[in-house]
Amino acid sequence: MLLYYITDRKGFDGSDAEQRAALLRRIGEAARAGVDFIQLREKDLEAADLELLAREVLRRIRENSNATRLLINSRVDVALAVPADGVHLPTDSPPVTAVRDQWMQQSFREPVIGISAHTIGDVRQAEIDGATFTVLAPIFEKVATGAQGIGLEVLREACEASRIPVLALGGVRLGNARACLGAGAAGIAGIRLFQQGDIADTVKQLRNLAAPSDT
């Protein structure tokens, strides 16, 4: 099961400096706990500031894990400069083929490319385009924004229609994550799920959901 932490430093209390420090601590904890992917999604930052933060994020990850991979939201140039392991592309991004071509012109490493998806069609197109995986959202209603969830049946159909991993995002909590896995999700993505509380315990509980039953 893939675990995918999407960052939001503004979700922490305090000044800009305190939020940044809290984010870096949490990223170190996430890597140490065994989160598979960390998507740096600080969309308000200019490229130079994002790159500075991303370099420090990558250092925190490498200090705590050799397996956790860093993706930069949208900015291929920043991801290459850091260098990160890949990028996550929102639905209005350039085509996957163009992003991969840009990446391979400057790097010998094949990029990890995640794609945001909101429909079964989005998931199918991401596979056709050559994405590594898709993040389908929102599965459940998002209370904070009032956005209606697409539901478990759409998640199930999307997973059945795709040969690349589909991760569940949007209103996913420990209490409903098992249902997402039961619908075929290859993993769980989240912001608050991984940014609040004891992340080591959260990861342990999620891993236990995917563990084979003794019965």
Stockholm file with secondary structure:
# STOCKHOLM 1.0

chainA/1-215         MLLYYITDRKGFDGSDAEQRAALLRRIGEAARAGVDFIQLREKDLEAADLELLAREVLRRIRENSNATRLLINSRVDVALAVPADGVHLPTDSPPVTAVRDQWMQQSFREPVIGISAHTIGDVRQAEIDGATFTVLAPIFEKVATGAQGIGLEVLREACEASRIPVLALGGVRLGNARACLGAGAAGIAGIRLFQQGDIADTVKQLRNLAAPSDT
#=GR chainA/1-215 SS CEEEEECCGGGSCSCHHHHHHHHHHHHHHHHHHTCSEEEECCTTSCHHHHHHHHHHHHHHHHHHCSSCEEEEESCHHHHHHTTCSEEEECTTSCCHHHHHHHHHHHCSSCCEEEEEESSHHHHHHHHHHTCSEEEECCSSCBTTTTBCCCCHHHHHHHHHHCSSCEEECSSCCTTTHHHHHHTTCSEEEESHHHHSSCHHHHHHHHHHHHSCCCC
#=GC SS_cons         CEEEEECCGGGSCSCHHHHHHHHHHHHHHHHHHTCSEEEECCTTSCHHHHHHHHHHHHHHHHHHCSSCEEEEESCHHHHHHTTCSEEEECTTSCCHHHHHHHHHHHCSSCCEEEEEESSHHHHHHHHHHTCSEEEECCSSCBTTTTBCCCCHHHHHHHHHHCSSCEEECSSCCTTTHHHHHHTTCSEEEESHHHHSSCHHHHHHHHHHHHSCCCC
//
